[in-house]
């Protein structure tokens, strides 16, 4: 069953996405030259005039180990959160990514990985384009039930070839 969105629903979704982007950018700017920050969830929610769960959402989706962060959250006192950047080499980052992919991956998941790779300087724009094209649905003209499996194999193999020896 298809859900029809009103203009209002779409506006709210865009605002939510923009808010998440702003919160993410703000947190990243807090790092400055440090590899470690501590924040209060409620203070940050108040700063952005949003609910604390919005802060939780941003932290849980955009500050994961696979994206180079270690997060520790403590309850009470407004929700103290410490975030540490994990210093990894390009090769370690790629190998971690390869091992986290599993047997299947969607084109949307590939896009997320590529966005992260570009953000952290793991791949060049040209390499990202090649990875995207090689794993796109336009290229993988196989039955749907094996498309994500084949995409995972191709993506992992290409990433392995980007790992420095």
SELO-734463 format. One line per 3 residues: number of its first residue (from 1); their letters; for each residue x, y, z of C-alpha. Coordinates in steps of 0.05 Angstrom, whole numbers, padded with zeros to 5 digits, always signed. Example, Ala and Ser with C-alpha at 12.3 -4.5 7.8 and 13.67 -1.06 7.14 Angstrom:
<pts>
1	as	+00246:-00090:+00156; +00273:-00021:+00143
</pts>
This chain:
<pts>
1	xxx	+00000:+00000:+00000; +00028:+00068:-00020; +00028:+00126:+00028
4	xxx	+00014:+00194:-00003; +00053:+00250:+00028; +00025:+00319:+00034
7	xxx	+00067:+00381:+00021; +00069:+00391:+00096; +00096:+00320:+00108
10	xxx	+00151:+00331:+00057; +00169:+00399:+00087; +00175:+00368:+00156
13	xxx	+00219:+00312:+00129; +00265:+00362:+00095; +00269:+00404:+00158
16	xxx	+00285:+00342:+00199; +00340:+00323:+00150; +00369:+00393:+00150
19	xxx	+00367:+00394:+00226; +00405:+00328:+00229; +00457:+00355:+00180
22	xxx	+00465:+00418:+00222; +00472:+00379:+00287; +00523:+00333:+00255
25	xxx	+00564:+00391:+00228; +00561:+00427:+00295; +00587:+00365:+00332
28	xxx	+00643:+00355:+00281; +00664:+00428:+00289; +00670:+00416:+00364
31	xxx	+00727:+00368:+00351; +00770:+00425:+00324; +00840:+00395:+00332
34	xxx	+00821:+00347:+00387; +00803:+00273:+00379; +00755:+00275:+00439
37	xxx	+00694:+00315:+00459; +00641:+00313:+00513; +00572:+00341:+00504
40	xxx	+00507:+00344:+00543; +00448:+00317:+00502; +00398:+00365:+00534
43	xxx	+00443:+00426:+00524; +00452:+00409:+00451; +00377:+00396:+00442
46	xxx	+00363:+00464:+00474; +00415:+00498:+00428; +00380:+00469:+00366
49	xxx	+00310:+00476:+00395; +00295:+00402:+00384; +00280:+00341:+00426
52	xxx	+00338:+00301:+00456; +00318:+00241:+00415; +00338:+00281:+00352
55	xxx	+00408:+00286:+00382; +00408:+00211:+00396; +00387:+00198:+00324
58	xxx	+00444:+00240:+00296; +00496:+00209:+00342; +00473:+00137:+00329
61	xxx	+00470:+00145:+00253; +00528:+00191:+00239; +00580:+00176:+00292
64	xxx	+00588:+00100:+00287; +00652:+00060:+00292; +00647:+00046:+00217
67	xxx	+00650:+00121:+00207; +00711:+00130:+00252; +00679:+00146:+00319
70	xxx	+00672:+00113:+00387; +00612:+00138:+00428; +00600:+00129:+00502
73	xxx	+00534:+00152:+00531; +00518:+00160:+00604; +00448:+00168:+00632
76	xxx	+00429:+00223:+00680; +00450:+00295:+00687; +00423:+00313:+00618
79	xxx	+00454:+00255:+00581; +00529:+00262:+00581; +00559:+00236:+00515
82	xxx	+00632:+00229:+00498; +00654:+00219:+00427; +00725:+00199:+00406
85	xxx	+00752:+00200:+00336; +00785:+00135:+00319; +00850:+00147:+00283
88	xxx	+00854:+00095:+00229; +00894:+00089:+00166; +00859:+00086:+00098
91	xxx	+00876:+00012:+00094; +00849:-00004:+00163; +00786:+00035:+00148
94	xxx	+00775:-00001:+00083; +00788:-00070:+00113; +00740:-00055:+00170
97	xxx	+00688:-00034:+00119; +00699:-00097:+00078; +00690:-00141:+00139
100	xxx	+00627:-00104:+00160; +00590:-00110:+00093; +00566:-00182:+00097
103	xxx	+00539:-00222:+00039; +00491:-00170:+00010; +00489:-00095:+00001
106	xxx	+00439:-00048:-00031; +00456:+00009:-00077; +00432:+00058:-00023
109	xxx	+00481:+00027:+00027; +00537:+00033:-00024; +00519:+00107:-00031
112	xxx	+00525:+00116:+00045; +00593:+00083:+00046; +00617:+00125:-00012
115	xxx	+00593:+00189:+00021; +00631:+00170:+00085; +00693:+00151:+00044
118	xxx	+00692:+00219:+00010; +00680:+00256:+00076; +00741:+00223:+00108
121	xxx	+00785:+00226:+00046; +00789:+00151:+00039; +00775:+00152:-00035
124	xxx	+00780:+00205:-00090; +00719:+00231:-00128; +00741:+00189:-00188
127	xxx	+00747:+00126:-00146; +00678:+00139:-00115; +00647:+00148:-00184
130	xxx	+00677:+00082:-00208; +00654:+00045:-00146; +00584:+00073:-00155
133	xxx	+00579:+00058:-00229; +00606:-00013:-00221; +00554:-00029:-00167
136	xxx	+00494:+00008:-00196; +00429:-00026:-00213; +00438:-00004:-00286
139	xxx	+00500:-00048:-00291; +00475:-00107:-00250; +00425:-00135:-00299
142	xxx	+00413:-00199:-00261; +00351:-00225:-00225; +00333:-00183:-00164
145	xxx	+00343:-00241:-00116; +00418:-00243:-00130; +00431:-00169:-00146
148	xxx	+00451:-00148:-00076; +00496:-00209:-00068; +00532:-00194:-00132
151	xxx	+00537:-00121:-00114; +00570:-00139:-00047; +00622:-00184:-00081
154	xxx	+00639:-00130:-00132; +00642:-00075:-00081; +00686:-00115:-00033
157	xxx	+00733:-00137:-00088; +00741:-00065:-00113; +00754:-00040:-00041
160	xxx	+00807:-00094:-00031; +00843:-00067:-00092; +00844:+00002:-00060
163	xxx	+00878:-00023:+00003; +00951:-00001:+00006; +01000:-00058:+00014
</pts>
